[in-house]
């Protein structure tokens, strides 16, 4: 059965005991057919998105690879309350699904930047700031920041772009206490994860976290965590010795897809199909990161 949710068409799977309730760009959610079971089945697909479009074809085994990476990071951060729930996964999706508690998700993307690049670099060149936060002069694309920055974004409704917001706006949205808790948790998790990545010869340049609250009001790390889709990872040796930004910041994610699309599509109408070699090289980068981390 085909469903269209939030502007995204997906093939809803037939999973005994579970009913499809929601599809995002890359994940599908299923609720238990048992009314007393409040757990959610989160299934990661092989869909890949860029520039707010779901592209074709998908990346083979992407859902399984990123689920494996999320699970590994949840284990490394086992003392941080998270959304995982106990139970047996349906066999048909066991390699790319997680059972999660039902949470009240907060409308904030908790972005942490340890290095300057991407949209942050563009803003810095124009105004010397990143998300409105003043930075020292003389930084170059890919440089390490003096300290990690918490740069939240408002999770806009599907079809609209997420909006970078100030910490003060975060306070308006979720309250002063919760905003401070989000900032503290995000920076602490990033710092720990960056140290683990560094030990493996990798740089965690930036990442985004999502949080929700359970029935008791406990803040829990949710959704995917520290995956190639939510984070920029670079090779530490290449970053230190590379001669160009592309050499220094070759990331273990879908940047190959973004670069090809930017060069071959004017962002008008439907995006073109991805070539086979772009799909294969992207899949290889996802797998290489997992192997480097030992996940």
Secondary structure in CASP SS format (residue, H / E / C, confidence):
PFRMAT SS
TARGET T0000
AUTHOR 0000-0000-0000
METHOD secondary structure of the structure
MODEL  1
X C 1.00
X E 1.00
X E 1.00
X E 1.00
X E 1.00
X C 1.00
X C 1.00
X E 1.00
X E 1.00
X E 1.00
X E 1.00
X C 1.00
X C 1.00
X C 1.00
X E 1.00
X C 1.00
X C 1.00
X E 1.00
X E 1.00
X E 1.00
X E 1.00
X E 1.00
X E 1.00
X C 1.00
X C 1.00
X C 1.00
X E 1.00
X E 1.00
X E 1.00
X E 1.00
X E 1.00
X E 1.00
X C 1.00
X C 1.00
X C 1.00
X C 1.00
X C 1.00
X C 1.00
X C 1.00
X E 1.00
X E 1.00
X E 1.00
X E 1.00
X E 1.00
X C 1.00
X C 1.00
X C 1.00
X E 1.00
X E 1.00
X E 1.00
X C 1.00
X C 1.00
X E 1.00
X E 1.00
X E 1.00
X C 1.00
X C 1.00
X C 1.00
X C 1.00
X C 1.00
X C 1.00
X H 1.00
X H 1.00
X H 1.00
X H 1.00
X H 1.00
X H 1.00
X H 1.00
X H 1.00
X H 1.00
X H 1.00
X H 1.00
X H 1.00
X H 1.00
X H 1.00
X H 1.00
X C 1.00
X C 1.00
X C 1.00
X C 1.00
X C 1.00
X E 1.00
X C 1.00
X E 1.00
X C 1.00
X C 1.00
X C 1.00
X C 1.00
X C 1.00
X C 1.00
X H 1.00
X H 1.00
X H 1.00
X H 1.00
X H 1.00
X H 1.00
X E 1.00
X E 1.00
X E 1.00
X E 1.00
X C 1.00
X C 1.00
X C 1.00
X E 1.00
X E 1.00
X C 1.00
X C 1.00
X E 1.00
X E 1.00
X E 1.00
X E 1.00
X E 1.00
X E 1.00
X E 1.00
X E 1.00
X C 1.00
X C 1.00
X H 1.00
X H 1.00
X H 1.00
X H 1.00
X H 1.00
X H 1.00
X H 1.00
X H 1.00
X H 1.00
X H 1.00
X C 1.00
X E 1.00
X E 1.00
X C 1.00
X C 1.00
X E 1.00
X E 1.00
X C 1.00
X C 1.00
X C 1.00
X C 1.00
X C 1.00
X C 1.00
X C 1.00
X C 1.00
X C 1.00
X E 1.00
X E 1.00
X E 1.00
X E 1.00
X E 1.00
X E 1.00
X E 1.00
X C 1.00
X C 1.00
X E 1.00
X E 1.00
X C 1.00
X C 1.00
X C 1.00
X C 1.00
X C 1.00
X C 1.00
X C 1.00
X C 1.00
X E 1.00
X E 1.00
X C 1.00
X C 1.00
X H 1.00
X H 1.00
X H 1.00
X H 1.00
X H 1.00
X H 1.00
X H 1.00
X H 1.00
X C 1.00
X H 1.00
X H 1.00
X H 1.00
X H 1.00
X H 1.00
X H 1.00
X H 1.00
X H 1.00
X H 1.00
X H 1.00
X H 1.00
X H 1.00
X H 1.00
X H 1.00
X H 1.00
X H 1.00
X H 1.00
X H 1.00
X H 1.00
X H 1.00
X H 1.00
X H 1.00
X H 1.00
X H 1.00
X C 1.00
X C 1.00
X E 1.00
X E 1.00
X E 1.00
X E 1.00
X E 1.00
X E 1.00
X E 1.00
X E 1.00
X E 1.00
X E 1.00
X E 1.00
X E 1.00
X C 1.00
X C 1.00
X C 1.00
X C 1.00
X C 1.00
X E 1.00
X E 1.00
X E 1.00
X E 1.00
X C 1.00
X C 1.00
X C 1.00
X C 1.00
X C 1.00
X C 1.00
X C 1.00
X C 1.00
X E 1.00
X E 1.00
X E 1.00
X E 1.00
X E 1.00
X H 1.00
X H 1.00
X H 1.00
X H 1.00
X H 1.00
X H 1.00
X C 1.00
X C 1.00
X C 1.00
X H 1.00
X H 1.00
X H 1.00
X H 1.00
X C 1.00
X C 1.00
X E 1.00
X C 1.00
X C 1.00
X C 1.00
X H 1.00
X H 1.00
X H 1.00
X H 1.00
X H 1.00
X H 1.00
X H 1.00
X H 1.00
X H 1.00
X H 1.00
X C 1.00
X C 1.00
X C 1.00
X C 1.00
X C 1.00
X C 1.00
X C 1.00
X C 1.00
X C 1.00
X C 1.00
X C 1.00
X H 1.00
X H 1.00
X H 1.00
X H 1.00
X H 1.00
X H 1.00
X H 1.00
X H 1.00
X H 1.00
X H 1.00
X H 1.00
X H 1.00
X H 1.00
X H 1.00
X H 1.00
X H 1.00
X H 1.00
X H 1.00
X C 1.00
X C 1.00
END
